[in-house]
Amino acid sequence: MADGAAPEIDLSQLTASQQEALQQYTDVTSQEVSEAIAVLQRSQWNVQIAITKFFDGEGQDPVAEAISAQNGGQPGAGARFDTLIPDGPLGVTFDDIRLQEANLWGVDPHNHDPRTRRIPRTPLAPRVVPQQPTTYRPPFLLSILFAPFRAGYGLLALLFRSVSYILSFLPRQFQVRAIGNSVNGGLKNTNGRRMLMPKDTAARFKREFDEQYGENSLTWFDGGHAQALDAAKKDVKFLLIVLISPEHDDTESFVRGTLLSQDVVEFINDPANNIILWGGNVMDSEAYQVSLEYNCTKFPCSVLACLTPKEGATRMGIIKRVAGPMTPSRYLASLNSAMEKYKPDLEGVRAERVANDFARNLRAEQDAAYERSLATDRERARQRREAEEAAAAEEKRIREEAEAAERQEQKRQQWRKWRATTVAPEPEASVKDAVRLALNMPEGFGGGRVVRRFGRETTLEELYAFVECYPILGAGAEGGDSDEEVTQPEDYTHKYDFRIAQVMPRETLYPDSAVTIAEKVGRGGNLIVEDIPHYESDEE
């Protein structure tokens, strides 16, 4: 059999892992099965190595040559052979090649078990944040020198756009296209599309998609790729990235025949599948950057990404790439096979997050209940403290009022004793113009009827002082008989708690130092001494 020819192998003879590797390889490369089997056999059934050989070309295989050298055999026909000097200072041994392979694919070089030594890792799903284009400003002199060339280039670009617009009615294969393609490594043709913010770019893509292919039920993510990736990571969902290019002839058939088919739309919109759909037009800067980061070499391209817990707790990996046109059933089979492989891991992550959320909520509720209980205890302590402070303040106030009342009463008694010494004595019987008064005393002043003569110039205030000091003076006694010297109390203003009134006609006589008894009563009369009620005393 010639080198590179496909071996005649029955597919039923392949193991389950080999059939899965063949399915993954053909989904990405769309190569014939016979040729795919040959490449996979030369790659030891490693899908990543086979894909690399398909896109980058096959060169020297150091692993195969090392195995051949170790077994004493010759390398395959047509392959370059370099003699390996074992254990030499300048030679390369099989262990060196195995170590290089381990460093290349991220495996354990000391694990010799062929079943577990090679552990393939899913490619990392990068988080693409659109970058604003930078404008280079040449020096002023250079800008003057190149101004004619810049003007000519602008005229040519305007002419080219005009011709493209005029020929837009022609079929796509006859239309004038920009030289170079973003996928093939040339200049990116944006047709003058203005760069927008990620949210506005997503809205423009959905609007143009609906205008081009009609109204549909697809639920596109309304943000940028970075936000969609973050949402998929946070909600533990699958992120389906669909990149389309209007310049490719397969875009129309893929969108109308595959992406917008009833089965695919229902599969994507089914909440049970937990799919976030993000799409982009590679004519936009963000989608173009995504296509570069995700190594999309053929359009239309669909990339399925999700959390890979076994490779990292927060690592988003690419679990499936689907490129080119295909039937809806094959498209769904490719997505479903990759999703079924990672669904148990994602369900475990969701269950763990639910448990963590439950534990966190439980701790939060316990902390809140503890804080409420602590706040209740603090409030009760505060109320108890305030009640104790209020009781102490009330007790202090009562004590101070009692002390003040006691001091006031002492000053009152001192004033009465002092005022009793200043009451004018009763005029002698020879005084013809004296005023004779009959006073009916209340119970607080001993009761009974007191008859006494007062001088004509005696004031009403002097009359009130006589009644106030009558218990000290005694019935019929004259003031000033006590040997004890009493002084007038300081900071004290005496208030009489009684009033004197005439009976007929009823008139109250107030203590006034400017009004005499003769002016109110005349030569004599009967007067009543009445206690003032407390409420009237407060009003006065």
C-alpha positions in Angstrom: 0.0 0.0 0.0 1.4 3.4 -1.0 2.2 5.9 1.7 -0.8 8.1 2.5 -3.3 5.7 0.9 -6.3 4.9 3.0 -6.2 1.5 4.6 -9.2 -0.7 3.9 -10.7 -1.0 7.4 -14.3 -1.8 8.2 -15.8 0.9 10.4 -17.4 -1.8 12.6 -13.9 -3.0 13.5 -13.0 0.4 15.1 -13.3 0.7 18.9 -15.8 3.2 20.4 -13.0 5.7 21.2 -11.7 5.4 17.6 -15.2 5.9 16.2 -15.6 9.0 18.4 -12.2 10.3 17.3 -13.2 9.8 13.7 -16.5 11.6 14.2 -14.8 14.6 15.8 -12.1 14.7 13.1 -14.5 14.6 10.2 -16.8 17.2 11.8 -14.0 19.7 11.8 -12.2 18.8 8.6 -15.1 17.4 6.4 -12.5 15.0 5.0 -13.4 11.7 3.4 -13.6 8.8 5.9 -10.9 6.7 4.2 -8.4 9.6 4.2 -9.4 10.6 7.7 -8.7 7.0 9.0 -5.3 7.1 7.4 -4.4 10.5 9.1 -5.7 9.3 12.4 -3.7 6.1 12.2 -0.6 8.1 11.5 -1.5 10.3 14.5 -2.0 7.4 16.9 -5.7 8.3 16.8 -5.1 11.6 18.5 -7.7 14.0 17.2 -5.7 17.2 18.0 -2.6 15.9 16.3 -4.6 14.8 13.2 -6.4 18.2 12.9 -3.0 20.0 13.2 -1.6 17.8 10.4 -4.6 18.5 8.3 -4.4 22.3 8.5 -0.6 22.7 8.9 0.5 19.8 6.7 2.4 16.7 7.7 6.1 16.8 8.3 8.5 14.8 10.3 6.8 12.7 13.0 9.3 12.5 15.9 7.2 10.1 17.9 7.0 7.6 15.1 10.7 7.9 14.3 11.5 7.5 18.0 9.4 4.3 18.2 11.0 3.0 15.0 14.5 3.7 16.3 13.8 2.1 19.6 12.6 -1.1 17.9 15.6 -1.1 15.5 13.4 -0.6 12.5 13.6 1.9 9.7 11.4 4.9 9.3 8.6 4.9 6.8 9.3 5.5 3.1 9.6 9.1 2.0 10.2 10.4 5.6 13.4 12.1 6.5 15.5 10.0 8.9 18.1 11.4 11.3 20.4 8.9 13.1 19.7 9.0 16.8 22.8 8.3 19.0 21.4 6.8 22.2 22.9 8.0 25.5 25.3 10.3 23.6 25.9 13.8 24.7 24.6 15.2 21.4 22.0 12.5 20.6 18.3 12.6 21.2 16.7 9.6 23.1 13.2 8.4 23.1 12.8 9.8 26.6 13.6 13.3 25.3 11.0 13.0 22.6 8.5 11.8 25.1 9.3 14.7 27.3 8.8 17.1 24.4 5.5 15.6 23.6 4.4 15.8 27.2 5.3 19.5 27.3 3.5 20.1 24.0 0.2 18.4 25.0 0.3 19.0 28.8 0.4 15.4 30.0 2.4 13.5 32.6 5.7 12.3 31.0 6.3 9.7 33.8 2.9 8.0 33.3 3.6 4.9 31.1 0.1 3.6 31.1 -1.1 3.9 27.5 -4.7 4.1 28.6 -4.3 7.1 30.8 -1.0 8.7 29.9 -2.5 11.0 27.2 -5.2 13.2 28.6 -6.5 15.6 25.9 -7.7 19.0 27.1 -10.3 21.0 25.5 -9.1 24.2 23.9 -9.6 27.3 26.0 -12.6 29.5 25.1 -11.0 33.0 25.2 -12.9 36.0 26.4 -12.9 38.4 23.5 -13.2 42.1 24.3 -13.4 44.3 21.1 -10.4 46.6 20.8 -10.7 50.1 19.4 -8.7 50.6 16.3 -5.6 52.7 16.7 -4.9 55.5 14.2 -1.3 56.2 13.2 -0.5 59.8 12.6 2.6 60.3 10.5 4.9 63.3 10.9 3.7 66.6 9.4 6.4 66.5 6.6 5.6 63.0 5.6 1.9 63.7 5.6 2.5 66.6 3.1 4.7 64.4 0.9 2.1 61.5 0.8 -0.9 63.8 0.5 -1.2 63.2 -3.4 -1.0 59.4 -2.9 -3.6 59.5 -0.1 -5.9 61.6 -2.3 -5.4 59.1 -5.2 -6.1 56.2 -2.9 -9.3 57.9 -1.7 -10.5 58.4 -5.3 -9.8 54.8 -6.2 -11.6 53.6 -3.1 -14.6 55.8 -4.0 -14.6 54.4 -7.5 -14.4 50.9 -6.3 -17.3 51.3 -3.9 -19.4 53.0 -6.7 -18.8 50.0 -9.0 -19.6 47.6 -6.3 -22.9 49.4 -5.6 -23.8 49.5 -9.3 -23.0 45.7 -9.7 -24.8 44.7 -6.5 -27.8 43.3 -8.6 -25.5 40.6 -10.1 -25.1 37.1 -8.6 -22.6 36.8 -5.9 -20.0 35.0 -8.0 -20.0 38.0 -10.5 -19.8 40.7 -7.9 -16.6 42.7 -7.4 -15.0 41.7 -4.1 -12.3 43.3 -2.1 -8.8 41.9 -2.6 -7.8 39.8 0.4 -10.0 38.1 3.0 -9.9 38.2 6.7 -9.9 34.4 7.0 -7.1 34.0 4.5 -4.9 36.5 6.3 -5.5 39.5 4.0 -7.0 42.8 4.8 -10.4 42.7 6.4 -13.2 44.0 4.2 -15.7 45.8 6.4 -17.5 47.7 3.6 -17.2 50.9 5.6 -19.1 49.4 8.6 -18.7 51.7 11.6 -17.5 50.1 14.8 -20.1 50.2 17.6 -20.3 49.2 21.2 -20.9 45.4 21.8 -24.6 45.9 22.7 -25.2 48.1 19.6 -23.3 45.6 17.4 -25.5 42.8 18.6 -28.6 44.8 17.9 -27.4 45.6 14.4 -26.6 41.9 13.7 -30.0 40.8 14.8 -31.7 43.5 12.7 -29.7 42.7 9.6 -30.3 39.0 10.2 -34.0 39.5 10.4 -34.0 41.7 7.3 -32.0 39.2 5.3 -33.7 36.0 6.4 -37.0 37.1 7.7 -38.6 37.1 11.1 -37.5 34.0 13.2 -37.8 32.6 16.7 -34.0 32.5 17.5 -33.2 34.2 20.8 -29.9 36.0 20.2 -27.9 37.3 23.1 -28.2 41.1 23.2 -24.7 41.8 24.3 -21.1 41.4 23.4 -19.2 38.1 23.3 -17.5 38.8 26.6 -20.9 39.3 28.3 -22.3 36.2 26.7 -19.3 34.1 27.9 -19.6 35.5 31.4 -23.3 34.7 31.4 -22.7 31.2 30.3 -20.1 30.8 33.0 -22.3 32.3 35.7 -25.5 30.4 34.8 -23.6 27.2 33.9 -25.0 27.0 30.4 -23.7 26.2 26.9 -22.6 29.1 24.7 -23.3 28.5 21.0 -21.3 31.0 18.9 -22.5 31.3 15.3 -20.2 33.3 13.0 -21.4 34.0 9.4 -19.8 35.8 6.5 -21.9 37.4 3.8 -19.0 36.8 1.4 -19.3 33.0 1.5 -21.8 31.3 -0.8 -22.6 28.6 1.9 -24.0 31.2 4.3 -27.4 31.5 2.7 -28.0 27.7 2.5 -26.7 27.1 6.0 -28.9 29.8 7.6 -32.1 29.0 5.8 -31.7 25.3 5.6 -30.0 24.4 8.9 -29.9 27.2 11.4 -33.6 28.3 10.8 -35.0 24.8 10.5 -37.7 24.0 12.9 -35.7 21.2 14.7 -32.6 23.4 15.3 -34.7 26.4 16.5 -36.6 24.3 18.9 -33.4 22.7 20.1 -31.7 26.0 20.7 -34.7 27.6 22.4 -35.5 24.6 24.6 -34.8 25.8 28.2 -33.8 22.3 29.2 -30.8 22.5 26.9 -29.5 25.6 28.6 -28.1 27.3 25.5 -27.1 30.9 25.1 -27.0 31.9 21.4 -24.5 34.5 20.3 -24.0 35.5 16.7 -21.8 37.8 14.8 -21.0 38.9 11.3 -17.3 38.7 10.6 -17.7 42.1 8.8 -17.9 43.5 12.3 -14.8 44.1 14.3 -15.9 42.1 17.3 -17.0 39.0 15.4 -13.8 39.2 13.3 -11.7 39.1 16.5 -13.8 36.2 17.8 -13.2 34.3 14.6 -9.4 34.8 15.0 -9.4 33.8 18.7 -11.5 30.7 18.1 -9.5 29.7 14.9 -12.5 29.7 12.7 -11.0 28.9 9.2 -14.2 28.0 7.4 -17.6 29.7 7.3 -20.3 29.5 8.4 -18.8 28.4 11.7 -20.5 27.3 14.9 -18.5 26.9 18.2 -19.9 25.3 21.3 -18.3 26.3 24.6 -19.1 25.5 28.3 -17.5 25.1 31.7 -15.0 22.2 31.9 -14.9 21.5 35.7 -12.5 18.6 35.4 -9.9 20.9 33.8 -10.6 23.9 36.0 -13.4 25.2 38.3 -13.9 28.3 36.2 -12.4 27.3 32.9 -14.5 27.7 29.7 -13.5 25.3 27.0 -14.4 24.7 23.4 -16.1 21.4 23.2 -17.3 21.4 19.6 -16.6 23.2 16.3 -19.0 22.8 13.4 -17.9 24.5 10.1 -19.4 24.5 6.7 -22.9 23.6 5.4 -24.6 20.5 6.7 -28.0 19.0 7.2 -30.0 19.9 10.3 -29.9 16.4 11.6 -26.1 16.2 11.4 -25.8 19.7 12.9 -28.0 18.7 15.9 -26.2 15.3 16.2 -22.8 17.1 16.4 -24.0 19.6 19.1 -26.0 17.0 21.0 -23.1 14.5 21.2 -20.8 17.2 22.7 -23.4 18.5 25.1 -24.3 15.0 26.4 -20.6 14.5 27.2 -20.5 17.5 29.5 -24.1 17.7 30.8 -23.3 15.5 33.9 -20.4 17.7 34.8 -22.5 20.9 34.4 -25.3 19.3 36.4 -22.8 18.6 39.2 -21.7 22.2 39.1 -25.3 23.4 39.3 -26.0 21.1 42.2 -22.9 22.2 44.0 -23.8 25.9 43.4 -27.4 25.2 44.6 -26.0 23.6 47.7 -23.6 26.5 48.2 -26.4 29.0 47.7 -28.6 27.1 50.1 -25.8 27.0 52.7 -25.1 30.7 52.1 -28.7 31.6 52.4 -29.1 29.5 55.5 -26.1 31.2 57.1 -27.4 34.6 56.0 -30.8 33.8 57.6 -29.1 32.6 60.8 -27.0 35.7 60.9 -30.1 37.8 60.3 -32.0 36.0 63.0 -29.0 36.4 65.3 -28.8 40.1 64.5 -32.5 40.5 65.1 -32.2 38.7 68.4 -29.2 40.8 69.3 -31.0 44.0 68.2 -34.0 42.9 70.4 -31.7 42.4 73.4 -30.0 45.7 72.8 -33.4 47.4 72.5 -34.6 45.8 75.8 -31.4 46.7 77.5 -31.7 50.3 76.2 -35.3 50.5 77.4 -34.4 49.1 80.7 -31.5 51.5 81.0 -33.7 54.4 80.0 -36.3 53.3 82.5 -33.7 53.1 85.2 -32.3 56.5 84.2 -35.9 57.9 84.1 -36.7 56.4 87.6 -33.4 57.8 89.0 -34.1 61.2 87.4 -37.6 61.2 88.7 -36.4 60.2 92.2 -33.8 62.9 92.0 -36.4 65.5 90.8 -38.7 64.5 93.7 -35.9 64.7 96.2 -34.8 68.1 94.8 -38.3 69.4 94.8 -38.8 68.2 98.4 -35.5 69.8 99.4 -36.5 73.0 97.5 -40.0 72.9 99.2 -38.3 72.3 102.5 -36.0 75.2 102.0 -38.9 77.3 100.8 -40.9 76.5 103.9 -37.9 77.3 106.1 -37.6 80.7 104.4 -41.4 81.2 104.7 -41.3 80.5 108.5 -38.2 82.7 108.8 -40.0 85.4 106.9 -43.1 85.1 109.1 -41.0 85.4 112.2 -39.2 88.4 110.8 -42.4 90.0 109.6 -44.1 89.4 112.9 -41.4 91.7 114.5 -42.3 94.4 112.0 -46.1 94.4 112.4 -47.2 97.7 113.9 -48.8 97.4 117.3 -52.5 98.1 117.9 -53.3 101.8 118.4 -54.3 102.9 121.8 -57.9 103.6 122.8 -57.3 107.3 122.8 -56.7 107.3 119.0 -60.1 108.4 117.6 -59.5 107.8 113.9 -58.4 104.2 114.2 -60.1 101.6 112.1 -61.9 98.7 113.9 -62.0 95.4 111.9 -63.6 92.1 112.7 -61.7 89.3 110.9 -63.2 85.8 110.5 -60.1 83.5 110.5 -60.1 80.1 108.6 -59.1 76.9 110.3 -55.5 77.2 109.2 -55.2 80.3 111.3 -56.9 79.0 114.4 -60.4 79.8 113.3 -62.7 82.1 115.2 -63.3 85.9 115.1 -60.6 88.3 115.7 -61.3 92.0 116.4 -58.5 94.5 116.3 -58.0 98.2 115.7 -55.5 99.4 113.0 -54.1 102.8 112.4 -55.7 104.9 109.7 -52.5 104.8 107.6 -52.2 101.0 107.8 -52.0 99.5 104.3 -53.7 96.5 102.9 -50.3 94.7 102.7 -49.8 95.4 106.4 -53.3 93.9 107.0 -52.2 90.7 105.1 -49.0 90.6 107.1 -50.9 90.7 110.3 -53.2 87.8 109.3 -50.1 85.8 108.0 -48.3 86.3 111.3 -51.3 86.0 113.6 -50.5 82.4 114.7 -47.1 83.7 115.8 -48.4 86.9 117.4 -51.1 85.1 119.2 -54.6 86.3 119.9 -54.4 89.9 121.0 -50.6 89.9 121.2 -48.4 92.6 119.9 -45.4 91.9 117.7 -41.8 91.9 118.7 -42.0 90.0 122.1 -39.5 87.3 121.1 -35.9 87.6 122.3 -34.6 85.8 119.2 -33.3 88.1 116.6 -34.6 87.1 113.2 -33.5 88.6 109.8 -35.3 88.7 106.5 -34.4 85.7 104.3 -32.4 86.4 101.2 -33.7 85.5 97.7 -37.2 85.1 98.9 -40.5 86.6 97.7 -43.4 85.9 100.0 -46.8 84.9 98.5 -49.9 84.9 100.5 -52.0 81.8 100.2 -55.2 83.4 101.4 -57.3 86.4 100.5 -59.3 89.0 102.5 -62.7 90.1 101.3 -65.6 92.3 102.4 -69.0 90.6 102.9 -71.4 93.4 101.9 -70.9 94.2 99.1 -68.6 91.4 98.1 -65.2 92.8 97.3 -61.7 91.2 97.5 -59.0 93.2 99.0 -55.5 92.5 97.6 -52.2 93.2 99.4 -51.3 96.6 98.1 -48.7 98.8 99.8 -50.2 101.9 98.2 -53.8 101.5 99.5 -54.8 102.0 103.1 -57.5 100.2 105.0 -59.5 103.4 105.6 -59.8 103.9 101.8 -61.4 100.5 101.4 -63.3 99.9 104.6 -63.7 103.3 106.2 -64.1 103.5 110.1 -64.6 99.7 110.4 -66.2 96.6 109.0 -66.4 92.9 108.9 -63.8 91.0 106.7 -63.5 87.3 105.8 -60.1 85.5 105.5 -60.4 82.7 102.9 -57.8 80.1 101.8 -57.0 80.2 98.1 -57.5 76.8 96.3 -54.4 75.3 94.6 -55.8 75.6 91.1 -56.6 79.3 91.6 -53.2 79.8 93.1 -51.6 78.2 90.0 -53.7 80.4 87.7 -52.7 83.6 89.7 
